[in-house]
């Protein structure tokens, strides 16, 4: 079985990451990245959402969300968080149809967000780390992408 592991947006499969520069339209607003939209949807306060949306990079959007963490209405890494991520990924594909073709082009490969070099084992919910030749972690982002790929195939 082949594996597609992505780390950085400049990698061949970097578009699978939330930090990639693929704009998304949600409602009447354009979001610079999936990361910005994902972080904003953890809040119900429209002012905080707009603060996050207006950040010019995905990392500053993430940091803006962290600075308002006490006001989050969605618990990170919860079932609701996973549902939000799935919604964001669906919107990313809808607004960037070329990514549907790219996703189908991954065929049956296992998709993994590679968190191997992240400090302190961070990222093992959304991704996985390669340890002694074995991928360790929940890899929820990869699982969501593979579910979407399956849905795309079934709707063809």
C-alpha positions in Angstrom: 0.0 0.0 0.0 1.4 3.4 -0.9 1.5 6.3 1.5 1.2 10.0 0.8 2.7 11.9 3.7 2.5 15.7 3.5 4.3 18.1 5.8 4.7 21.5 4.2 2.6 23.5 1.7 5.4 23.4 -0.8 5.5 19.6 -0.8 3.9 17.7 -3.8 0.8 17.0 -1.7 1.0 20.1 0.4 -2.4 21.2 -0.8 -3.8 18.6 1.6 -2.7 20.7 4.5 -4.9 23.5 6.0 -2.1 26.0 5.6 -2.1 25.8 1.8 -3.0 29.0 0.0 -6.3 27.8 -1.4 -9.1 30.3 -0.8 -12.5 29.2 0.4 -15.8 30.8 0.2 -18.1 30.3 3.2 -21.3 32.2 3.2 -20.6 35.6 1.7 -17.0 35.7 2.8 -13.7 34.6 1.3 -11.2 32.9 3.6 -7.5 32.9 2.7 -7.0 29.3 3.9 -8.7 26.3 5.3 -6.9 26.9 8.5 -8.4 30.3 9.0 -11.9 29.1 8.4 -11.4 26.0 10.6 -10.1 28.1 13.5 -12.9 30.7 13.1 -15.6 28.1 13.2 -14.6 27.1 16.7 -16.2 30.4 17.8 -19.7 31.7 17.7 -18.5 35.3 18.2 -18.6 37.0 14.8 -16.0 39.6 15.8 -13.5 36.9 16.7 -14.3 35.1 13.5 -13.6 38.3 11.5 -10.3 38.9 13.4 -9.2 35.4 12.4 -10.5 35.9 8.8 -8.5 39.1 8.3 -5.2 37.6 9.3 -2.8 37.4 6.3 -1.3 34.0 7.0 -2.7 30.7 8.2 -0.3 30.7 11.2 -1.4 34.2 12.3 -5.0 33.1 12.0 -4.2 30.1 14.2 -2.4 32.3 16.7 -5.4 34.7 16.8 -7.7 31.8 17.6 -5.4 30.6 20.4 -5.4 34.1 21.9 -9.2 33.8 22.2 -9.2 30.2 23.4 -11.3 30.8 26.4 -14.1 31.9 24.1 -14.1 28.8 22.0 -17.5 27.1 21.8 -16.0 24.0 20.1 -13.7 21.7 22.1 -10.5 21.1 20.1 -10.2 17.5 19.0 -13.8 16.7 19.8 -16.5 15.1 17.5 -17.7 18.7 16.8 -14.2 19.7 15.8 -14.0 16.8 13.4 -17.3 17.8 11.9 -16.1 21.3 11.4 -12.9 20.1 9.7 -15.0 17.9 7.4 -17.1 20.9 6.5 -14.0 23.0 5.8 -12.5 20.3 3.6 -15.7 19.9 1.6 -15.7 23.7 1.1 -12.0 23.6 0.0 -12.9 21.1 -2.6 -16.0 23.0 -3.7 -14.2 26.3 -4.2 -11.0 24.7 -5.7 -12.4 22.0 -8.1 -8.9 21.2 -9.3 -8.3 19.7 -5.9 -11.0 17.1 -6.5 -9.0 15.8 -9.4 -5.8 15.8 -7.4 -7.6 14.0 -4.5 -8.9 11.3 -6.9 -5.3 11.1 -8.3 -4.1 9.8 -4.9 -5.9 6.6 -5.8 -5.9 4.2 -2.8 -2.9 5.7 -1.1 -3.0 6.2 2.7 -2.9 9.9 3.3 -1.0 11.1 6.4 -0.2 14.5 7.8 3.4 14.0 8.7 4.0 15.4 12.2 7.3 13.5 12.8 9.4 16.5 13.4 7.0 18.5 15.5 8.1 19.1 19.1 6.7 17.2 22.0 4.6 14.9 19.8 2.2 17.7 18.9 -0.1 16.9 16.0 -0.8 13.3 16.7 -4.5 13.8 16.7 -4.7 15.4 13.3 -1.6 13.6 11.9 0.9 10.9 12.7 4.7 10.6 13.3 7.0 8.0 11.8 8.7 6.1 14.7 10.9 3.1 14.0 9.3 2.7 10.6 5.7 2.7 11.9 3.2 5.6 11.7 2.0 6.5 15.2 -1.0 8.8 15.8 -4.7 9.2 15.0 -4.2 10.9 11.6 -7.7 12.3 11.7 -7.0 14.8 8.9 -5.7 12.0 6.6 -8.8 9.9 7.5 -11.1 12.7 6.6 -9.4 13.2 3.2 -9.6 9.5 2.5 -13.3 9.6 3.4 -13.9 12.5 1.0 -12.0 10.7 -1.7 -14.3 7.7 -1.3 -17.3 9.9 -1.5 -16.1 11.5 -4.7 -15.6 8.1 -6.3 -19.0 7.0 -5.2 -20.6 10.1 -6.7 -19.0 9.7 -10.1 
